[in-house]
Amino acid sequence: MVFIMLKLFNVNFNNMPERKLDEIFSLRKITFKDRLDWKVTCIDGKESDQYDDENTNYILGTIDDTIVCSVRFIDMKYPTMITGPFAPYFSDVSLPIDGFIESSRFFVEKALARDMVGNNSSLSTILFLAMVNYARDRGHRGILTVVSRGMFILLKRSGWNITVLNQGESEKNEVIYLLHLGIDNDSQQQLINKILRVHQVEPKTLETWPMIVPGIIK
């Protein structure tokens, strides 16, 4: 039996070491190009776009300094994917801007996660909770995101309070959803409860930001 510690924290693009940016972009290429076959731009085995800039904050989930999961945040007052490339897929949308952030490029690197923490690690749920805790800590009002049907189902099953703002169809003729992800007390508690069903963790450690999740058992 091996006890593993997962650390989750945020870093701004400008403060990210070059090697960590390369690590994120390489993992994103594996997820979004190789596995999901999205229409993304990849150069030298890395995926990045114009939204990776000084306005971007990343949540990183690391085990022994190796990134196993991440998500990208941009304040809605700046250019985002929702107001840029995703805009044509949705009609008649009145977006909340003030106090809201966009999340994108959410990934859990499945092969790494499986090797490091086994199959039953709840990393997706832990990253969901990290998003809530980060947004609450920074004084935001909510999170906006565009997701596929598969991710929509995963979010609903997590217990997170989500609202469908609009529904559209992607360039691959697949249903996509524009969502408001709540950061209310109930959302936080529902996610914590789901994690506690798998991991023996002190509940208070799951309410903080940054997060350290000790005692993940492989």
N, C-alpha and C positions, 0 to 999 in steps of 0.2 A: 504494500500500500504506500503510495507516494502523495504527500500533501504539497499542493502547488499554490502559489500566490499570484493572483491576477491584479494588475494595477491599471486603473483607468484615469486618464487626465487629459487636459486640453492644451494644445499648442497652436499659436498663431503661425501662419505661413512664414512670416518674416523671421520668426525665432526657431524655425525647424532646422536642425542640422541637415546638411545636404545628403548624408547617407540615409537618414530617416525618410526624407522625401523620396529618395530613390526606392527605398523599401516599400513605402506606401504605393507609389506609382507602379512598381513591379507586381505587387499583390493585386492591385486594381485591374491590371491587364489580365491576370489569371482569372479573376472573377468575371469582369464585364465583357472582355473580348473572347477569351478561350472557352469559358463555361457558358455564359449567357448569350454570346454572339451579338452584343449590342453594336450599333454603329458608332464606335468611339475611335479616336485617333491614337494610334500607338506608334512610338518611335523608340528604337533600341530596347524593345522588350518592356516598355513602360507606358502607362496610360495617364494622360493629364489633359487639361483643357484650359480655356481662358478664365475659368472661374477659380482656378488655383492661383490666388494672388494675395496681396496684403490685406484684403477684406475677409479672408478665409480663416476660420478656426477649425481644427481637427480634434476629434476625440480619438485617442489611441488607447487600445487595450493591449497590454504587454505582459508576457511571461518570460522572466529571465532576460529582459530587454529585447525580446523578439515580438514584433507586432503580430497579433492574431486576429484583431478586429479593428474597425475604424469607421467613422462617419464624418462627413464634411458639413460645416455650418456656415451660412452667409446671412447677414442681416438683410431683411427684405427691403431696406432703404437703398441697397446697392443692387447692381444687375445680378440676376439669379437665373437659374435654368427655368424656373416657373414663368418668369416674365420674358424669357428669351426663347430658347428652342422648344419648350413645352407649350408656349402660349397658343400656337395654332390648333392644338388638339382639344382645347376647351373653349366653349363659347359662353358669353354672358356671365362672366365670373367677376364678382366684386371681392377683391382680395383684401384681407386685413393686413396692413403694412406696419403700423406703429407698434413696436414692441415684439414683432414676430421675426422668426428666423426660418430660413429654408434649410432642410436637411437633404443631402444627396450623397451618392457614392457610399451607401451603407454596405459593409461586407463583413462576413466572418470567413476567414480562410479555412475552409473545412479540413483540408488535408493536414495543415499545421495544427489546427485545434484537436483533431483526432489523435495525432501523434503525441501531443503534449498533455492533453487532459482527458482523452478518451471520448466516447460517443455521447455520453449523457451529461454534458457540461453546462447546458443552458446558456451558452455564450450569447446567443441572440437576445434572450430575455435580459441578461445582464447588461448588454449594450443598449437595449431599449431603456432600461432604468437609468443608465448613465446619461442618456440624452435628456431624460426628465430632470435628473438632479442638476445637470449642467445648466439647463435653461432656467430652472428655479434659482440657482445660485447667482446667475447673471442678471436676474430681474426681468427676464422675458415674459411675455404673456402667452406664448404658444409656439408651436412648430408647424410649418407647412411642408408638405412633401408630395411628390408624385411617385406612385408605386404601381407595380404589376399586380395582376390578380393573385399570384402566388404570395407575394409579400403582404397584400391586403388580408388574405386569410391568416397568415402568420401573425399579423398585428392584432386581428380580432381575437384569435385564440389566446393571446398573451394576457388579456384582461385590460389592456390599455384603452382608455376612453378616447375613441376617435370619431371624427365627423367627416362624412363624405361631402365635400363642397361641390364637386363636379365629377363627371365621368366622361371619358373620351376614348379615342381609338388611336393607337400608335401607328408609326410608319410600317410596322409589321402586321397591321390589322388585328392587334391584340388590345383587349380592354385595359385601360389604365385609369387610375383614380387620383384625383387631387384631394388630399386629406388635410384636416386640421388635427394634429396630435395634441391632446390635452396634457397639461403639466400640473393638474390639480392634485390634491391630497389623495383622492381615491385612486387615480391612475398610479401614483407612486406606490401606494399600499398594495394594490392588486399585483403589480409587478414584483414587489418584495415577497409577497405571499407565494407567488409561483416559484421564485428562486428558492425559498426556504423549504419547499417540498422536495427539492433535489439536494440542496447543500445545507450542512449544519453550520450556519453562520450567525453571529450575533446580529439581530435585526437592525440595531442602531448604526452598524457599520455600513448598511446599505442605504442610509438616508443622507449621506454626506457627499460633498464634492471637494476635491477629487475623491475617488473611491479606491479602496484597497479591499479585495475580496480574498481573505485567507481561507485555508482549509478546503480548497477544491481538491477532491480526492480522485486520483487516477487508479 
